[in-house]
């Protein structure tokens, strides 16, 4: 014989249910509307508006905080960095690069080097002039001139000093 508690539980478990598709909001940092303009601005920091995949990953990592950008700026200015940072590789950046290539804003050059197309350069100028991504633009502006692959490699190399 079932108790009244068991009857209530049994009734609750045997109720009908309906699945409804609901929109799932994605974090702003993962949305293409945010990622592609940031990629275009980042590519402008490379010589001839091109950067190797490692350079894109390093700048993408550095742009996320002032402390990280401090480290990248120190390396590009050839100042001593007290410790080697752990640069995180972000898979979403690869998807963003692929989407930018598909949209005609960027292209691959010889393996893993990505460069802006003429259309990408136009869009990058529009993004630079628009009142968006202010914090990211401020951090990127701290990188004087262009970022060379040698500086990126220096940041990524492992050293015990």
Backbone as JSON, one array per atom type, in Angstrom:
{
  "sequence": "XXXXXXXXXXXXXXXXXXXXXXXXXXXXXXXXXXXXXXXXXXXXXXXXXXXXXXXXXXXXXXXXXXXXXXXXXXXXXXXXXXXXXXXXXXXXXXXXXXXXXXXXXXXXXXXXXXXXXXXXXXXXXXXXXXXXXXXXXXXXXXXXXXXXXXXXXXXXXXXXX",
  "N": [[0.84, -1.18, 0.0], [0.57, 2.23, -0.83], [1.83, 5.26, 0.56], [0.5, 8.56, 1.24], [2.42, 10.48, 0.57], [4.0, 9.1, -1.24], [2.12, 8.74, -3.23], [1.76, 11.37, -4.08], [4.3, 11.98, -5.08], [4.46, 10.06, -7.1], [2.37, 10.94, -8.74], [3.39, 13.44, -9.49], [5.66, 12.7, -10.95], [4.54, 11.43, -13.11], [3.39, 13.32, -14.69], [2.52, 15.16, -17.64], [4.73, 16.75, -20.02], [6.21, 19.45, -21.83], [8.49, 20.27, -24.39], [10.11, 23.26, -25.13], [11.6, 25.32, -27.48], [14.0, 27.65, -26.63], [15.51, 30.86, -26.77], [19.03, 31.09, -26.49], [21.21, 33.03, -24.85], [24.31, 34.27, -25.85], [27.55, 34.97, -24.59], [28.81, 38.27, -24.91], [31.45, 38.5, -25.75], [31.82, 36.29, -27.33], [30.33, 36.59, -29.58], [29.98, 37.03, -33.11], [29.57, 39.67, -34.0], [31.03, 41.18, -32.27], [33.55, 39.96, -32.21], [34.66, 39.91, -34.87], [35.07, 42.7, -35.67], [37.02, 43.33, -33.73], [39.06, 41.56, -34.43], [39.75, 42.65, -36.93], [40.8, 45.14, -36.14], [42.95, 44.21, -34.66], [44.53, 42.91, -36.59], [45.49, 45.12, -37.94], [47.62, 45.86, -36.4], [49.78, 44.39, -37.14], [52.68, 44.09, -39.26], [52.25, 45.32, -42.51], [49.54, 44.88, -42.24], [49.17, 42.22, -41.43], [49.34, 39.19, -39.58], [50.84, 36.38, -37.99], [49.25, 33.35, -36.91], [50.0, 32.79, -34.25], [50.69, 35.34, -33.34], [48.23, 36.64, -33.5], [46.85, 35.2, -31.54], [48.34, 35.89, -29.25], [47.99, 38.71, -29.06], [45.22, 38.77, -28.87], [44.97, 37.49, -26.4], [46.32, 39.38, -24.77], [44.78, 41.67, -24.98], [42.67, 41.39, -23.31], [43.05, 42.28, -20.7], [44.45, 44.94, -18.68], [46.81, 44.31, -17.3], [47.83, 42.12, -18.73], [48.27, 43.37, -21.17], [50.22, 45.16, -20.36], [52.38, 43.4, -20.05], [52.78, 42.48, -22.7], [53.4, 44.92, -23.96], [55.77, 45.55, -22.61], [57.45, 43.52, -23.55], [57.49, 44.12, -26.31], [58.78, 46.53, -26.23], [61.22, 45.76, -25.47], [61.83, 45.57, -22.78], [62.71, 44.17, -19.59], [60.95, 41.31, -18.63], [59.59, 40.13, -15.74], [58.59, 37.53, -15.28], [57.53, 34.72, -17.18], [54.57, 34.93, -18.93], [51.57, 32.94, -19.08], [50.21, 32.32, -21.98], [47.02, 32.08, -23.18], [45.42, 29.98, -25.49], [42.8, 30.57, -27.65], [40.06, 28.94, -28.85], [37.8, 30.12, -30.05], [38.79, 32.27, -31.43], [39.91, 31.14, -33.71], [37.6, 30.34, -35.08], [36.52, 32.83, -35.54], [38.43, 33.95, -37.25], [38.12, 32.24, -39.47], [35.48, 32.92, -40.18], [35.83, 35.65, -40.82], [37.5, 35.38, -43.04], [35.74, 34.03, -44.73], [33.84, 36.04, -45.1], [35.26, 37.78, -46.61], [36.94, 39.68, -45.48], [39.43, 39.07, -44.59], [42.37, 37.11, -45.37], [44.18, 34.04, -45.87], [47.68, 33.73, -45.9], [50.17, 31.89, -47.06], [50.16, 29.4, -45.23], [49.72, 29.82, -41.87], [49.46, 32.54, -41.64], [47.61, 35.49, -41.45], [45.98, 38.02, -43.23], [44.68, 41.34, -43.8], [42.2, 42.0, -46.24], [41.49, 44.23, -49.01], [38.84, 45.04, -48.61], [38.6, 44.33, -45.92], [40.41, 46.14, -44.79], [39.06, 48.54, -45.26], [36.78, 48.13, -43.67], [38.02, 47.92, -41.18], [38.94, 50.52, -40.8], [36.49, 51.81, -40.57], [35.55, 50.64, -38.2], [37.49, 51.57, -36.45], [36.88, 54.27, -36.43], [34.37, 54.32, -35.37], [32.24, 54.63, -32.44], [32.78, 52.32, -30.72], [33.94, 49.4, -28.91], [35.73, 50.66, -27.14], [37.41, 50.24, -24.86], [39.04, 48.11, -25.71], [40.22, 49.26, -27.96], [41.7, 51.26, -26.71], [43.56, 49.72, -25.29], [44.89, 48.41, -27.42], [46.06, 50.66, -28.59], [48.19, 51.14, -27.0], [50.22, 49.61, -27.93], [52.91, 50.51, -29.5], [53.51, 51.39, -32.83], [54.07, 48.7, -35.13], [53.57, 45.21, -34.45], [56.02, 42.82, -34.33], [56.83, 39.52, -35.58], [59.03, 38.45, -34.33], [58.97, 39.63, -31.79], [56.64, 38.52, -30.78], [57.38, 35.83, -30.74], [59.4, 36.0, -28.84], [57.94, 36.55, -26.53], [56.53, 34.17, -26.31], [58.45, 32.19, -25.98], [60.02, 29.77, -23.88], [61.73, 30.32, -20.89], [64.14, 29.98, -18.35], [65.14, 31.92, -15.96]],
  "CA": [[0.0, 0.0, 0.0], [1.36, 3.45, -0.97], [1.48, 6.37, 1.44], [0.07, 9.75, 0.51], [3.63, 11.12, 0.02], [4.38, 8.33, -2.42], [1.11, 9.04, -4.24], [2.05, 12.71, -4.6], [5.52, 11.87, -5.89], [4.11, 9.3, -8.3], [1.57, 11.83, -9.58], [4.27, 14.48, -10.04], [6.54, 12.09, -11.94], [3.76, 10.98, -14.26], [2.77, 14.48, -15.36], [2.98, 15.44, -18.99], [5.63, 17.89, -20.14], [6.4, 19.96, -23.19], [9.77, 20.92, -24.65], [10.0, 24.49, -25.92], [12.88, 25.9, -27.87], [14.17, 28.98, -26.05], [16.78, 31.46, -27.2], [20.12, 31.0, -25.53], [22.06, 34.18, -25.09], [25.75, 34.02, -25.84], [28.34, 36.07, -24.04], [29.16, 39.25, -25.94], [32.81, 38.25, -26.25], [31.82, 35.18, -28.29], [29.48, 36.92, -30.72], [30.72, 37.52, -34.28], [29.47, 41.12, -34.12], [32.08, 41.72, -31.41], [34.83, 39.34, -32.5], [35.23, 40.27, -36.17], [35.69, 44.04, -35.64], [38.23, 43.27, -32.92], [40.07, 40.9, -35.26], [40.21, 43.62, -37.94], [41.68, 46.1, -35.46], [44.17, 43.5, -34.26], [45.36, 42.69, -37.78], [46.16, 46.38, -38.28], [48.83, 45.98, -35.58], [50.87, 43.64, -37.77], [53.33, 44.72, -40.43], [51.45, 45.15, -43.73], [48.22, 44.41, -41.8], [49.12, 40.76, -41.37], [49.94, 38.57, -38.4], [50.79, 34.93, -37.9], [48.25, 32.87, -35.95], [50.51, 32.97, -32.89], [50.59, 36.76, -33.01], [46.81, 36.93, -33.24], [46.5, 34.63, -30.24], [48.99, 36.67, -28.19], [47.32, 40.01, -28.93], [43.89, 38.46, -28.36], [45.16, 37.23, -24.97], [46.75, 40.61, -24.09], [43.75, 42.71, -25.05], [41.63, 41.1, -22.33], [43.25, 42.98, -19.43], [45.56, 45.89, -18.66], [48.02, 43.63, -16.84], [48.35, 41.34, -19.86], [48.79, 44.31, -22.16], [51.49, 45.64, -19.8], [53.4, 42.4, -20.36], [53.07, 42.52, -24.14], [54.08, 46.18, -24.26], [57.13, 45.43, -22.09], [58.21, 42.68, -24.47], [57.71, 44.82, -27.59], [59.75, 47.61, -25.96], [62.45, 45.08, -25.06], [62.08, 45.7, -21.34], [62.75, 42.88, -18.92], [59.7, 40.79, -18.1], [60.03, 39.34, -14.58], [58.18, 36.13, -15.4], [56.92, 34.42, -18.47], [53.13, 34.71, -18.77], [50.96, 31.81, -19.75], [49.29, 32.83, -22.99], [45.95, 31.11, -23.43], [44.98, 29.87, -26.87], [41.34, 30.63, -27.62], [39.47, 28.35, -30.07], [36.84, 31.02, -30.68], [39.52, 33.13, -32.36], [40.01, 30.4, -34.98], [36.3, 30.45, -35.74], [36.38, 34.22, -35.99], [39.3, 34.1, -38.43], [37.45, 31.56, -40.58], [34.33, 33.72, -40.58], [36.34, 36.86, -41.48], [37.96, 34.95, -44.37], [34.52, 33.76, -45.51], [33.18, 37.32, -45.42], [36.13, 38.55, -47.5], [37.68, 40.71, -44.74], [40.8, 38.61, -44.34], [42.77, 35.96, -46.19], [45.37, 33.33, -45.4], [48.86, 33.86, -46.75], [51.22, 30.94, -46.73], [50.02, 28.68, -43.98], [48.91, 30.34, -40.77], [49.5, 34.0, -41.61], [46.33, 36.07, -41.84], [46.13, 39.44, -43.58], [43.46, 42.04, -44.18], [41.97, 42.27, -47.65], [41.12, 45.64, -49.21], [37.56, 45.22, -47.93], [38.89, 44.27, -44.49], [41.05, 47.41, -44.39], [37.99, 49.54, -45.22], [35.96, 47.87, -42.48], [38.84, 48.22, -40.0], [38.91, 51.98, -40.64], [35.15, 52.13, -40.07], [35.49, 50.25, -36.79], [38.37, 52.48, -35.71], [36.21, 55.57, -36.32], [33.08, 54.16, -34.67], [32.32, 54.69, -30.97], [32.61, 50.97, -30.18], [35.17, 48.72, -28.47], [36.63, 51.7, -26.63], [38.43, 49.67, -23.97], [39.95, 47.32, -26.53], [40.99, 50.21, -28.78], [42.67, 51.91, -25.82], [44.64, 48.76, -25.02], [45.66, 48.25, -28.65], [46.82, 51.88, -28.86], [49.41, 51.09, -26.19], [51.26, 48.94, -28.72], [53.46, 51.5, -30.42], [53.93, 50.85, -34.11], [53.61, 47.38, -35.52], [54.09, 44.12, -33.65], [56.74, 41.89, -35.19], [56.78, 38.11, -35.2], [60.14, 38.22, -33.4], [58.51, 40.03, -30.45], [55.66, 37.51, -30.38], [58.14, 34.62, -30.4], [60.1, 36.27, -27.59], [56.97, 36.39, -25.45], [56.09, 32.77, -26.21], [59.52, 31.24, -25.7], [60.17, 29.39, -22.47], [63.08, 30.59, -20.39], [64.31, 29.88, -16.9], [66.19, 32.86, -15.54]],
  "C": [[0.89, 1.25, 0.0], [0.87, 4.51, 0.02], [1.07, 7.57, 0.6], [1.25, 10.5, -0.1], [4.06, 10.42, -1.26], [3.4, 8.59, -3.56], [1.37, 10.4, -4.89], [3.28, 12.69, -5.51], [5.21, 11.15, -7.2], [3.31, 10.17, -9.27], [2.44, 12.9, -10.24], [5.17, 13.92, -11.14], [5.8, 11.66, -13.2], [3.02, 12.1, -14.97], [3.32, 14.61, -16.77], [3.91, 16.65, -19.0], [5.79, 18.24, -21.61], [7.78, 20.6, -23.29], [9.51, 22.15, -25.51], [11.4, 25.0, -26.22], [12.93, 27.33, -27.33], [15.48, 29.57, -26.56], [17.82, 31.36, -26.08], [21.04, 32.19, -25.82], [23.52, 33.78, -24.96], [26.46, 35.23, -25.25], [28.78, 37.0, -25.17], [30.52, 38.96, -26.56], [32.86, 37.1, -27.25], [31.0, 35.47, -29.53], [30.3, 37.46, -31.89], [30.67, 39.04, -34.42], [30.54, 41.82, -33.29], [33.44, 41.24, -31.88], [35.45, 39.8, -33.82], [35.79, 41.69, -36.16], [36.98, 44.07, -34.82], [39.36, 42.6, -33.68], [40.62, 41.87, -36.31], [41.15, 44.65, -37.33], [43.01, 45.46, -35.08], [45.09, 43.29, -35.45], [46.08, 43.96, -38.21], [47.47, 46.56, -37.5], [50.02, 45.2, -36.14], [51.46, 44.41, -38.93], [52.54, 44.34, -41.68], [50.07, 44.56, -43.42], [48.1, 42.9, -41.85], [49.86, 40.27, -40.13], [49.84, 37.05, -38.53], [49.76, 34.56, -36.83], [48.73, 33.06, -34.52], [50.41, 34.43, -32.44], [49.16, 37.17, -32.71], [46.39, 36.4, -31.87], [47.1, 35.45, -29.1], [48.28, 38.01, -27.99], [45.9, 39.81, -28.41], [43.94, 38.2, -26.84], [45.44, 38.54, -24.22], [45.63, 41.64, -24.0], [42.68, 42.54, -23.97], [41.84, 41.76, -20.97], [44.44, 43.92, -19.53], [46.86, 45.22, -18.25], [48.65, 42.8, -17.96], [48.94, 42.25, -20.91], [50.1, 44.91, -21.67], [52.63, 44.69, -20.16], [53.77, 42.43, -21.83], [53.81, 43.79, -24.52], [55.53, 46.11, -23.79], [58.0, 44.6, -23.03], [58.49, 43.42, -25.78], [58.68, 45.98, -27.44], [61.09, 47.08, -25.46], [62.84, 45.38, -23.63], [62.05, 44.32, -20.72], [61.37, 42.51, -18.38], [60.07, 39.85, -16.96], [59.65, 37.87, -14.63], [57.52, 35.94, -16.75], [55.43, 34.16, -18.27], [52.68, 33.46, -19.49], [49.9, 32.37, -20.7], [48.27, 31.73, -23.29], [45.55, 31.16, -24.91], [43.46, 29.75, -26.85], [40.76, 30.07, -28.92], [38.5, 29.27, -30.78], [37.52, 31.97, -31.67], [39.67, 32.44, -33.72], [38.7, 30.47, -35.76], [36.08, 31.85, -36.29], [37.21, 34.47, -37.24], [38.63, 33.46, -39.64], [36.26, 32.36, -41.09], [34.78, 35.0, -41.31], [36.86, 36.53, -42.89], [36.75, 34.71, -45.27], [33.79, 35.02, -45.93], [34.02, 38.2, -46.34], [36.91, 39.66, -46.81], [39.13, 40.35, -44.54], [41.09, 37.44, -45.28], [44.0, 35.31, -45.55], [46.48, 33.54, -46.41], [49.9, 32.86, -46.28], [51.09, 30.29, -45.37], [49.13, 29.38, -42.99], [49.01, 31.86, -40.61], [48.19, 34.53, -42.16], [46.55, 37.54, -42.14], [44.76, 40.03, -43.93], [43.39, 42.16, -45.69], [41.66, 43.77, -47.79], [39.8, 45.95, -48.5], [37.75, 45.22, -46.41], [39.53, 45.56, -43.98], [40.01, 48.53, -44.31], [37.15, 49.37, -43.95], [36.73, 48.18, -41.2], [38.87, 49.73, -39.74], [37.56, 52.44, -40.1], [35.02, 51.8, -38.59], [36.33, 51.2, -35.94], [37.69, 53.83, -35.48], [34.92, 55.5, -35.51], [33.26, 54.2, -33.15], [32.02, 53.33, -30.31], [33.97, 50.42, -29.75], [36.2, 49.69, -27.89], [37.75, 51.15, -25.75], [39.47, 48.89, -24.76], [40.81, 48.22, -27.41], [42.06, 50.9, -27.95], [43.84, 50.98, -25.56], [45.51, 48.56, -26.27], [46.53, 49.47, -28.94], [48.12, 51.92, -28.05], [50.55, 50.38, -26.9], [51.76, 49.93, -29.76], [53.9, 50.82, -31.72], [53.33, 49.49, -34.38], [54.27, 46.31, -34.65], [54.75, 43.11, -34.58], [56.61, 40.46, -34.67], [57.9, 37.78, -34.22], [59.73, 38.57, -31.97], [57.5, 39.01, -29.91], [56.39, 36.24, -29.94], [58.89, 34.79, -29.08], [59.16, 36.1, -26.39], [56.6, 34.93, -25.24], [57.2, 31.81, -25.82], [59.61, 30.97, -24.21], [61.59, 29.69, -22.04], [63.06, 30.48, -18.87], [65.46, 30.78, -16.5], [66.01, 33.21, -14.1]]
}
